[in-house]
Amino acid sequence: MKYKVILQESEEGFAVSCPALPGCWSQGQTEIEALDNIQDAITEYLMALEETLSNQIVREVEVAA
């Protein structure tokens, strides 16, 4: 699955967030490190979401881009 992320350069390096997943963000000293870190953050976010939804009735819908 692909997610769009937003990179913001700062004095410390790069901050990166995933607008599709509110609160999912990371950082790194380089752009490459920040992108690697957001991949881990997205994986952990989705695992936590899966646990949260484990007792809920969940359906999937398809939306054209």
mmJSON file of the N, C-alpha and C atoms, coordinates in Angstrom:
{"data_MODEL":{"atom_site":{
"group_PDB":["ATOM","ATOM","ATOM","ATOM","ATOM","ATOM","ATOM","ATOM","ATOM","ATOM","ATOM","ATOM","ATOM","ATOM","ATOM","ATOM","ATOM","ATOM","ATOM","ATOM","ATOM","ATOM","ATOM","ATOM","ATOM","ATOM","ATOM","ATOM","ATOM","ATOM","ATOM","ATOM","ATOM","ATOM","ATOM","ATOM","ATOM","ATOM","ATOM","ATOM","ATOM","ATOM","ATOM","ATOM","ATOM","ATOM","ATOM","ATOM","ATOM","ATOM","ATOM","ATOM","ATOM","ATOM","ATOM","ATOM","ATOM","ATOM","ATOM","ATOM","ATOM","ATOM","ATOM","ATOM","ATOM","ATOM","ATOM","ATOM","ATOM","ATOM","ATOM","ATOM","ATOM","ATOM","ATOM","ATOM","ATOM","ATOM","ATOM","ATOM","ATOM","ATOM","ATOM","ATOM","ATOM","ATOM","ATOM","ATOM","ATOM","ATOM","ATOM","ATOM","ATOM","ATOM","ATOM","ATOM","ATOM","ATOM","ATOM","ATOM","ATOM","ATOM","ATOM","ATOM","ATOM","ATOM","ATOM","ATOM","ATOM","ATOM","ATOM","ATOM","ATOM","ATOM","ATOM","ATOM","ATOM","ATOM","ATOM","ATOM","ATOM","ATOM","ATOM","ATOM","ATOM","ATOM","ATOM","ATOM","ATOM","ATOM","ATOM","ATOM","ATOM","ATOM","ATOM","ATOM","ATOM","ATOM","ATOM","ATOM","ATOM","ATOM","ATOM","ATOM","ATOM","ATOM","ATOM","ATOM","ATOM","ATOM","ATOM","ATOM","ATOM","ATOM","ATOM","ATOM","ATOM","ATOM","ATOM","ATOM","ATOM","ATOM","ATOM","ATOM","ATOM","ATOM","ATOM","ATOM","ATOM","ATOM","ATOM","ATOM","ATOM","ATOM","ATOM","ATOM","ATOM","ATOM","ATOM","ATOM","ATOM","ATOM","ATOM","ATOM","ATOM","ATOM","ATOM","ATOM","ATOM","ATOM","ATOM","ATOM","ATOM","ATOM","ATOM"],
"id":[1,2,3,4,5,6,7,8,9,10,11,12,13,14,15,16,17,18,19,20,21,22,23,24,25,26,27,28,29,30,31,32,33,34,35,36,37,38,39,40,41,42,43,44,45,46,47,48,49,50,51,52,53,54,55,56,57,58,59,60,61,62,63,64,65,66,67,68,69,70,71,72,73,74,75,76,77,78,79,80,81,82,83,84,85,86,87,88,89,90,91,92,93,94,95,96,97,98,99,100,101,102,103,104,105,106,107,108,109,110,111,112,113,114,115,116,117,118,119,120,121,122,123,124,125,126,127,128,129,130,131,132,133,134,135,136,137,138,139,140,141,142,143,144,145,146,147,148,149,150,151,152,153,154,155,156,157,158,159,160,161,162,163,164,165,166,167,168,169,170,171,172,173,174,175,176,177,178,179,180,181,182,183,184,185,186,187,188,189,190,191,192,193,194,195],
"type_symbol":["N","C","C","N","C","C","N","C","C","N","C","C","N","C","C","N","C","C","N","C","C","N","C","C","N","C","C","N","C","C","N","C","C","N","C","C","N","C","C","N","C","C","N","C","C","N","C","C","N","C","C","N","C","C","N","C","C","N","C","C","N","C","C","N","C","C","N","C","C","N","C","C","N","C","C","N","C","C","N","C","C","N","C","C","N","C","C","N","C","C","N","C","C","N","C","C","N","C","C","N","C","C","N","C","C","N","C","C","N","C","C","N","C","C","N","C","C","N","C","C","N","C","C","N","C","C","N","C","C","N","C","C","N","C","C","N","C","C","N","C","C","N","C","C","N","C","C","N","C","C","N","C","C","N","C","C","N","C","C","N","C","C","N","C","C","N","C","C","N","C","C","N","C","C","N","C","C","N","C","C","N","C","C","N","C","C","N","C","C","N","C","C","N","C","C"],
"label_atom_id":["N","CA","C","N","CA","C","N","CA","C","N","CA","C","N","CA","C","N","CA","C","N","CA","C","N","CA","C","N","CA","C","N","CA","C","N","CA","C","N","CA","C","N","CA","C","N","CA","C","N","CA","C","N","CA","C","N","CA","C","N","CA","C","N","CA","C","N","CA","C","N","CA","C","N","CA","C","N","CA","C","N","CA","C","N","CA","C","N","CA","C","N","CA","C","N","CA","C","N","CA","C","N","CA","C","N","CA","C","N","CA","C","N","CA","C","N","CA","C","N","CA","C","N","CA","C","N","CA","C","N","CA","C","N","CA","C","N","CA","C","N","CA","C","N","CA","C","N","CA","C","N","CA","C","N","CA","C","N","CA","C","N","CA","C","N","CA","C","N","CA","C","N","CA","C","N","CA","C","N","CA","C","N","CA","C","N","CA","C","N","CA","C","N","CA","C","N","CA","C","N","CA","C","N","CA","C","N","CA","C","N","CA","C","N","CA","C","N","CA","C","N","CA","C","N","CA","C"],
"label_alt_id":[null,null,null,null,null,null,null,null,null,null,null,null,null,null,null,null,null,null,null,null,null,null,null,null,null,null,null,null,null,null,null,null,null,null,null,null,null,null,null,null,null,null,null,null,null,null,null,null,null,null,null,null,null,null,null,null,null,null,null,null,null,null,null,null,null,null,null,null,null,null,null,null,null,null,null,null,null,null,null,null,null,null,null,null,null,null,null,null,null,null,null,null,null,null,null,null,null,null,null,null,null,null,null,null,null,null,null,null,null,null,null,null,null,null,null,null,null,null,null,null,null,null,null,null,null,null,null,null,null,null,null,null,null,null,null,null,null,null,null,null,null,null,null,null,null,null,null,null,null,null,null,null,null,null,null,null,null,null,null,null,null,null,null,null,null,null,null,null,null,null,null,null,null,null,null,null,null,null,null,null,null,null,null,null,null,null,null,null,null,null,null,null,null,null,null],
"label_comp_id":["MET","MET","MET","LYS","LYS","LYS","TYR","TYR","TYR","LYS","LYS","LYS","VAL","VAL","VAL","ILE","ILE","ILE","LEU","LEU","LEU","GLN","GLN","GLN","GLU","GLU","GLU","SER","SER","SER","GLU","GLU","GLU","GLU","GLU","GLU","GLY","GLY","GLY","PHE","PHE","PHE","ALA","ALA","ALA","VAL","VAL","VAL","SER","SER","SER","CYS","CYS","CYS","PRO","PRO","PRO","ALA","ALA","ALA","LEU","LEU","LEU","PRO","PRO","PRO","GLY","GLY","GLY","CYS","CYS","CYS","TRP","TRP","TRP","SER","SER","SER","GLN","GLN","GLN","GLY","GLY","GLY","GLN","GLN","GLN","THR","THR","THR","GLU","GLU","GLU","ILE","ILE","ILE","GLU","GLU","GLU","ALA","ALA","ALA","LEU","LEU","LEU","ASP","ASP","ASP","ASN","ASN","ASN","ILE","ILE","ILE","GLN","GLN","GLN","ASP","ASP","ASP","ALA","ALA","ALA","ILE","ILE","ILE","THR","THR","THR","GLU","GLU","GLU","TYR","TYR","TYR","LEU","LEU","LEU","MET","MET","MET","ALA","ALA","ALA","LEU","LEU","LEU","GLU","GLU","GLU","GLU","GLU","GLU","THR","THR","THR","LEU","LEU","LEU","SER","SER","SER","ASN","ASN","ASN","GLN","GLN","GLN","ILE","ILE","ILE","VAL","VAL","VAL","ARG","ARG","ARG","GLU","GLU","GLU","VAL","VAL","VAL","GLU","GLU","GLU","VAL","VAL","VAL","ALA","ALA","ALA","ALA","ALA","ALA"],
"label_asym_id":["A","A","A","A","A","A","A","A","A","A","A","A","A","A","A","A","A","A","A","A","A","A","A","A","A","A","A","A","A","A","A","A","A","A","A","A","A","A","A","A","A","A","A","A","A","A","A","A","A","A","A","A","A","A","A","A","A","A","A","A","A","A","A","A","A","A","A","A","A","A","A","A","A","A","A","A","A","A","A","A","A","A","A","A","A","A","A","A","A","A","A","A","A","A","A","A","A","A","A","A","A","A","A","A","A","A","A","A","A","A","A","A","A","A","A","A","A","A","A","A","A","A","A","A","A","A","A","A","A","A","A","A","A","A","A","A","A","A","A","A","A","A","A","A","A","A","A","A","A","A","A","A","A","A","A","A","A","A","A","A","A","A","A","A","A","A","A","A","A","A","A","A","A","A","A","A","A","A","A","A","A","A","A","A","A","A","A","A","A","A","A","A","A","A","A"],
"label_entity_id":["1","1","1","1","1","1","1","1","1","1","1","1","1","1","1","1","1","1","1","1","1","1","1","1","1","1","1","1","1","1","1","1","1","1","1","1","1","1","1","1","1","1","1","1","1","1","1","1","1","1","1","1","1","1","1","1","1","1","1","1","1","1","1","1","1","1","1","1","1","1","1","1","1","1","1","1","1","1","1","1","1","1","1","1","1","1","1","1","1","1","1","1","1","1","1","1","1","1","1","1","1","1","1","1","1","1","1","1","1","1","1","1","1","1","1","1","1","1","1","1","1","1","1","1","1","1","1","1","1","1","1","1","1","1","1","1","1","1","1","1","1","1","1","1","1","1","1","1","1","1","1","1","1","1","1","1","1","1","1","1","1","1","1","1","1","1","1","1","1","1","1","1","1","1","1","1","1","1","1","1","1","1","1","1","1","1","1","1","1","1","1","1","1","1","1"],
"label_seq_id":[1,1,1,2,2,2,3,3,3,4,4,4,5,5,5,6,6,6,7,7,7,8,8,8,9,9,9,10,10,10,11,11,11,12,12,12,13,13,13,14,14,14,15,15,15,16,16,16,17,17,17,18,18,18,19,19,19,20,20,20,21,21,21,22,22,22,23,23,23,24,24,24,25,25,25,26,26,26,27,27,27,28,28,28,29,29,29,30,30,30,31,31,31,32,32,32,33,33,33,34,34,34,35,35,35,36,36,36,37,37,37,38,38,38,39,39,39,40,40,40,41,41,41,42,42,42,43,43,43,44,44,44,45,45,45,46,46,46,47,47,47,48,48,48,49,49,49,50,50,50,51,51,51,52,52,52,53,53,53,54,54,54,55,55,55,56,56,56,57,57,57,58,58,58,59,59,59,60,60,60,61,61,61,62,62,62,63,63,63,64,64,64,65,65,65],
"pdbx_PDB_ins_code":[null,null,null,null,null,null,null,null,null,null,null,null,null,null,null,null,null,null,null,null,null,null,null,null,null,null,null,null,null,null,null,null,null,null,null,null,null,null,null,null,null,null,null,null,null,null,null,null,null,null,null,null,null,null,null,null,null,null,null,null,null,null,null,null,null,null,null,null,null,null,null,null,null,null,null,null,null,null,null,null,null,null,null,null,null,null,null,null,null,null,null,null,null,null,null,null,null,null,null,null,null,null,null,null,null,null,null,null,null,null,null,null,null,null,null,null,null,null,null,null,null,null,null,null,null,null,null,null,null,null,null,null,null,null,null,null,null,null,null,null,null,null,null,null,null,null,null,null,null,null,null,null,null,null,null,null,null,null,null,null,null,null,null,null,null,null,null,null,null,null,null,null,null,null,null,null,null,null,null,null,null,null,null,null,null,null,null,null,null,null,null,null,null,null,null],
"Cartn_x":[0.837,0.0,0.888,0.485,1.249,0.494,1.238,0.681,1.467,0.773,1.442,1.91,3.13,3.687,4.167,4.226,4.68,5.994,7.005,8.309,8.447,8.993,9.27,10.696,11.521,12.914,13.009,13.875,14.088,15.581,15.942,17.348,17.852,16.958,17.338,17.334,16.789,16.69,15.367,14.61,13.329,12.247,11.104,9.908,9.05,8.346,7.522,6.225,5.108,3.803,3.011,1.998,1.13,-0.284,-0.728,-2.041,-3.204,-3.09,-4.17,-4.315,-3.287,-3.298,-3.025,-4.068,-3.896,-3.03,-2.047,-1.161,0.018,0.11,1.219,2.327,3.43,4.538,5.845,6.936,8.263,9.251,10.518,11.556,12.848,13.808,15.128,16.1,17.379,18.392,18.51,18.208,18.228,16.847,16.61,15.334,15.147,16.193,16.107,15.785,16.452,16.187,14.747,14.273,12.898,11.899,12.15,11.239,11.274,12.448,12.538,11.762,11.911,11.249,9.727,9.237,7.772,7.2,7.959,7.486,7.237,8.171,7.998,6.805,6.679,5.575,4.228,4.14,2.886,2.547,3.533,3.312,2.793,3.435,3.005,1.618,1.335,0.021,-1.062,-0.819,-1.818,-2.006,-0.932,-1.055,-1.888,-1.65,-2.426,-3.889,-4.128,-5.498,-6.206,-5.503,-6.067,-6.482,-5.631,-5.972,-7.2,-7.277,-8.407,-9.713,-9.644,-10.848,-11.183,-10.389,-10.557,-11.93,-12.589,-13.905,-15.041,-14.763,-15.749,-16.194,-17.359,-17.811,-17.162,-16.32,-15.547,-15.828,-15.996,-16.151,-15.153,-14.824,-13.946,-14.758,-14.48,-15.108,-13.993,-14.275,-13.304,-13.716,-12.75,-13.001,-12.053,-12.582,-11.747,-10.918,-9.667,-8.757,-9.008],
"Cartn_y":[-1.171,0.0,1.243,2.261,3.5,4.598,5.409,6.551,7.792,8.894,10.165,10.707,11.244,11.836,13.247,14.052,15.437,15.583,16.075,16.33,17.822,18.139,19.526,19.593,20.361,20.497,21.474,21.15,22.019,22.04,22.779,22.836,21.479,20.652,19.337,18.247,18.52,17.497,17.605,16.507,16.471,15.895,16.566,16.026,15.477,14.393,13.778,13.304,13.541,13.119,12.475,11.718,11.037,11.581,12.486,13.114,12.131,10.984,9.994,9.296,9.394,8.745,9.807,10.469,11.569,11.167,12.003,11.745,10.862,10.394,9.536,10.415,10.518,11.347,10.752,11.226,10.814,11.892,11.582,12.53,11.803,12.508,11.95,13.064,12.776,13.781,14.043,13.03,13.175,12.835,13.201,12.867,11.351,10.637,9.172,8.56,9.035,8.522,8.824,10.02,10.387,9.491,9.21,8.345,6.909,6.423,5.088,5.059,6.108,6.163,6.25,6.976,7.078,5.739,4.951,3.612,2.788,2.849,2.138,2.698,4.024,4.655,4.261,4.198,3.801,2.359,1.487,0.075,-0.045,0.641,0.59,1.202,2.286,2.937,1.962,1.292,0.358,-0.856,-1.32,-2.436,-2.013,-0.806,-0.304,-0.117,0.362,0.531,-0.813,-1.811,-3.164,-3.701,-3.487,-3.921,-3.189,-1.886,-1.078,-1.55,-1.986,-2.389,-3.865,-4.604,-6.059,-6.5,-5.699,-6.069,-5.313,-4.692,-3.892,-4.61,-4.256,-4.745,-3.839,-4.411,-3.637,-4.14,-3.226,-3.557,-2.698,-3.143,-2.367,-1.889,-0.67,-0.128,0.335,0.292,0.735,2.102,2.991,4.349,4.632,5.139,5.498,6.724,6.722,7.843,9.037],
"Cartn_z":[0.0,0.0,0.0,-0.698,-0.746,-0.006,0.736,1.447,1.056,0.859,0.618,1.959,1.97,3.182,2.866,3.9,3.774,4.524,3.839,4.448,4.739,5.902,6.258,6.785,6.103,6.528,7.685,8.647,9.802,10.123,11.141,11.561,12.043,12.566,13.085,12.024,10.849,9.809,9.087,9.105,8.405,9.303,9.315,9.951,8.82,9.078,8.047,8.675,7.974,8.479,7.359,7.758,6.803,6.994,6.119,6.294,6.339,5.695,5.688,7.035,7.878,9.188,10.253,10.747,11.703,12.901,13.191,14.32,13.98,12.749,12.343,11.767,12.496,12.068,12.571,12.007,12.44,12.023,12.151,11.781,11.48,10.959,10.694,10.383,10.519,10.23,8.737,7.916,6.471,5.92,4.669,4.042,3.973,3.628,3.533,4.887,5.94,7.285,7.705,7.399,7.748,7.021,5.743,4.979,5.499,5.877,6.484,7.797,8.591,9.9,9.765,8.754,8.609,8.165,7.427,7.063,8.324,9.265,10.536,11.308,11.317,12.049,11.453,10.128,9.479,9.823,9.792,10.144,11.57,12.503,13.903,14.077,13.387,13.44,12.999,11.867,11.333,12.246,12.878,13.827,15.033,15.536,16.673,16.281,15.068,14.585,14.484,13.985,13.864,15.234,16.243,17.606,18.126,17.864,18.316,17.689,16.434,15.707,15.857,16.602,16.66,17.171,17.98,18.506,17.825,16.694,15.982,14.7,14.214,12.911,11.867,11.03,10.064,8.658,7.741,6.315,5.534,4.346,3.473,2.274,1.841,0.64,-0.296,-1.574,-2.559,-3.08,-3.174,-3.634,-4.791,-5.888,-7.034,-6.68,-7.089,-6.768,-7.627],
"occupancy":[1.0,1.0,1.0,1.0,1.0,1.0,1.0,1.0,1.0,1.0,1.0,1.0,1.0,1.0,1.0,1.0,1.0,1.0,1.0,1.0,1.0,1.0,1.0,1.0,1.0,1.0,1.0,1.0,1.0,1.0,1.0,1.0,1.0,1.0,1.0,1.0,1.0,1.0,1.0,1.0,1.0,1.0,1.0,1.0,1.0,1.0,1.0,1.0,1.0,1.0,1.0,1.0,1.0,1.0,1.0,1.0,1.0,1.0,1.0,1.0,1.0,1.0,1.0,1.0,1.0,1.0,1.0,1.0,1.0,1.0,1.0,1.0,1.0,1.0,1.0,1.0,1.0,1.0,1.0,1.0,1.0,1.0,1.0,1.0,1.0,1.0,1.0,1.0,1.0,1.0,1.0,1.0,1.0,1.0,1.0,1.0,1.0,1.0,1.0,1.0,1.0,1.0,1.0,1.0,1.0,1.0,1.0,1.0,1.0,1.0,1.0,1.0,1.0,1.0,1.0,1.0,1.0,1.0,1.0,1.0,1.0,1.0,1.0,1.0,1.0,1.0,1.0,1.0,1.0,1.0,1.0,1.0,1.0,1.0,1.0,1.0,1.0,1.0,1.0,1.0,1.0,1.0,1.0,1.0,1.0,1.0,1.0,1.0,1.0,1.0,1.0,1.0,1.0,1.0,1.0,1.0,1.0,1.0,1.0,1.0,1.0,1.0,1.0,1.0,1.0,1.0,1.0,1.0,1.0,1.0,1.0,1.0,1.0,1.0,1.0,1.0,1.0,1.0,1.0,1.0,1.0,1.0,1.0,1.0,1.0,1.0,1.0,1.0,1.0,1.0,1.0,1.0,1.0,1.0,1.0],
"B_iso_or_equiv":[0.0,0.0,0.0,0.0,0.0,0.0,0.0,0.0,0.0,0.0,0.0,0.0,0.0,0.0,0.0,0.0,0.0,0.0,0.0,0.0,0.0,0.0,0.0,0.0,0.0,0.0,0.0,0.0,0.0,0.0,0.0,0.0,0.0,0.0,0.0,0.0,0.0,0.0,0.0,0.0,0.0,0.0,0.0,0.0,0.0,0.0,0.0,0.0,0.0,0.0,0.0,0.0,0.0,0.0,0.0,0.0,0.0,0.0,0.0,0.0,0.0,0.0,0.0,0.0,0.0,0.0,0.0,0.0,0.0,0.0,0.0,0.0,0.0,0.0,0.0,0.0,0.0,0.0,0.0,0.0,0.0,0.0,0.0,0.0,0.0,0.0,0.0,0.0,0.0,0.0,0.0,0.0,0.0,0.0,0.0,0.0,0.0,0.0,0.0,0.0,0.0,0.0,0.0,0.0,0.0,0.0,0.0,0.0,0.0,0.0,0.0,0.0,0.0,0.0,0.0,0.0,0.0,0.0,0.0,0.0,0.0,0.0,0.0,0.0,0.0,0.0,0.0,0.0,0.0,0.0,0.0,0.0,0.0,0.0,0.0,0.0,0.0,0.0,0.0,0.0,0.0,0.0,0.0,0.0,0.0,0.0,0.0,0.0,0.0,0.0,0.0,0.0,0.0,0.0,0.0,0.0,0.0,0.0,0.0,0.0,0.0,0.0,0.0,0.0,0.0,0.0,0.0,0.0,0.0,0.0,0.0,0.0,0.0,0.0,0.0,0.0,0.0,0.0,0.0,0.0,0.0,0.0,0.0,0.0,0.0,0.0,0.0,0.0,0.0,0.0,0.0,0.0,0.0,0.0,0.0],
"pdbx_formal_charge":[null,null,null,null,null,null,null,null,null,null,null,null,null,null,null,null,null,null,null,null,null,null,null,null,null,null,null,null,null,null,null,null,null,null,null,null,null,null,null,null,null,null,null,null,null,null,null,null,null,null,null,null,null,null,null,null,null,null,null,null,null,null,null,null,null,null,null,null,null,null,null,null,null,null,null,null,null,null,null,null,null,null,null,null,null,null,null,null,null,null,null,null,null,null,null,null,null,null,null,null,null,null,null,null,null,null,null,null,null,null,null,null,null,null,null,null,null,null,null,null,null,null,null,null,null,null,null,null,null,null,null,null,null,null,null,null,null,null,null,null,null,null,null,null,null,null,null,null,null,null,null,null,null,null,null,null,null,null,null,null,null,null,null,null,null,null,null,null,null,null,null,null,null,null,null,null,null,null,null,null,null,null,null,null,null,null,null,null,null,null,null,null,null,null,null],
"auth_seq_id":[1,1,1,2,2,2,3,3,3,4,4,4,5,5,5,6,6,6,7,7,7,8,8,8,9,9,9,10,10,10,11,11,11,12,12,12,13,13,13,14,14,14,15,15,15,16,16,16,17,17,17,18,18,18,19,19,19,20,20,20,21,21,21,22,22,22,23,23,23,24,24,24,25,25,25,26,26,26,27,27,27,28,28,28,29,29,29,30,30,30,31,31,31,32,32,32,33,33,33,34,34,34,35,35,35,36,36,36,37,37,37,38,38,38,39,39,39,40,40,40,41,41,41,42,42,42,43,43,43,44,44,44,45,45,45,46,46,46,47,47,47,48,48,48,49,49,49,50,50,50,51,51,51,52,52,52,53,53,53,54,54,54,55,55,55,56,56,56,57,57,57,58,58,58,59,59,59,60,60,60,61,61,61,62,62,62,63,63,63,64,64,64,65,65,65],
"auth_comp_id":["MET","MET","MET","LYS","LYS","LYS","TYR","TYR","TYR","LYS","LYS","LYS","VAL","VAL","VAL","ILE","ILE","ILE","LEU","LEU","LEU","GLN","GLN","GLN","GLU","GLU","GLU","SER","SER","SER","GLU","GLU","GLU","GLU","GLU","GLU","GLY","GLY","GLY","PHE","PHE","PHE","ALA","ALA","ALA","VAL","VAL","VAL","SER","SER","SER","CYS","CYS","CYS","PRO","PRO","PRO","ALA","ALA","ALA","LEU","LEU","LEU","PRO","PRO","PRO","GLY","GLY","GLY","CYS","CYS","CYS","TRP","TRP","TRP","SER","SER","SER","GLN","GLN","GLN","GLY","GLY","GLY","GLN","GLN","GLN","THR","THR","THR","GLU","GLU","GLU","ILE","ILE","ILE","GLU","GLU","GLU","ALA","ALA","ALA","LEU","LEU","LEU","ASP","ASP","ASP","ASN","ASN","ASN","ILE","ILE","ILE","GLN","GLN","GLN","ASP","ASP","ASP","ALA","ALA","ALA","ILE","ILE","ILE","THR","THR","THR","GLU","GLU","GLU","TYR","TYR","TYR","LEU","LEU","LEU","MET","MET","MET","ALA","ALA","ALA","LEU","LEU","LEU","GLU","GLU","GLU","GLU","GLU","GLU","THR","THR","THR","LEU","LEU","LEU","SER","SER","SER","ASN","ASN","ASN","GLN","GLN","GLN","ILE","ILE","ILE","VAL","VAL","VAL","ARG","ARG","ARG","GLU","GLU","GLU","VAL","VAL","VAL","GLU","GLU","GLU","VAL","VAL","VAL","ALA","ALA","ALA","ALA","ALA","ALA"],
"auth_asym_id":["A","A","A","A","A","A","A","A","A","A","A","A","A","A","A","A","A","A","A","A","A","A","A","A","A","A","A","A","A","A","A","A","A","A","A","A","A","A","A","A","A","A","A","A","A","A","A","A","A","A","A","A","A","A","A","A","A","A","A","A","A","A","A","A","A","A","A","A","A","A","A","A","A","A","A","A","A","A","A","A","A","A","A","A","A","A","A","A","A","A","A","A","A","A","A","A","A","A","A","A","A","A","A","A","A","A","A","A","A","A","A","A","A","A","A","A","A","A","A","A","A","A","A","A","A","A","A","A","A","A","A","A","A","A","A","A","A","A","A","A","A","A","A","A","A","A","A","A","A","A","A","A","A","A","A","A","A","A","A","A","A","A","A","A","A","A","A","A","A","A","A","A","A","A","A","A","A","A","A","A","A","A","A","A","A","A","A","A","A","A","A","A","A","A","A"],
"auth_atom_id":["N","CA","C","N","CA","C","N","CA","C","N","CA","C","N","CA","C","N","CA","C","N","CA","C","N","CA","C","N","CA","C","N","CA","C","N","CA","C","N","CA","C","N","CA","C","N","CA","C","N","CA","C","N","CA","C","N","CA","C","N","CA","C","N","CA","C","N","CA","C","N","CA","C","N","CA","C","N","CA","C","N","CA","C","N","CA","C","N","CA","C","N","CA","C","N","CA","C","N","CA","C","N","CA","C","N","CA","C","N","CA","C","N","CA","C","N","CA","C","N","CA","C","N","CA","C","N","CA","C","N","CA","C","N","CA","C","N","CA","C","N","CA","C","N","CA","C","N","CA","C","N","CA","C","N","CA","C","N","CA","C","N","CA","C","N","CA","C","N","CA","C","N","CA","C","N","CA","C","N","CA","C","N","CA","C","N","CA","C","N","CA","C","N","CA","C","N","CA","C","N","CA","C","N","CA","C","N","CA","C","N","CA","C","N","CA","C","N","CA","C","N","CA","C","N","CA","C"],
"pdbx_PDB_model_num":[1,1,1,1,1,1,1,1,1,1,1,1,1,1,1,1,1,1,1,1,1,1,1,1,1,1,1,1,1,1,1,1,1,1,1,1,1,1,1,1,1,1,1,1,1,1,1,1,1,1,1,1,1,1,1,1,1,1,1,1,1,1,1,1,1,1,1,1,1,1,1,1,1,1,1,1,1,1,1,1,1,1,1,1,1,1,1,1,1,1,1,1,1,1,1,1,1,1,1,1,1,1,1,1,1,1,1,1,1,1,1,1,1,1,1,1,1,1,1,1,1,1,1,1,1,1,1,1,1,1,1,1,1,1,1,1,1,1,1,1,1,1,1,1,1,1,1,1,1,1,1,1,1,1,1,1,1,1,1,1,1,1,1,1,1,1,1,1,1,1,1,1,1,1,1,1,1,1,1,1,1,1,1,1,1,1,1,1,1,1,1,1,1,1,1]
}}}
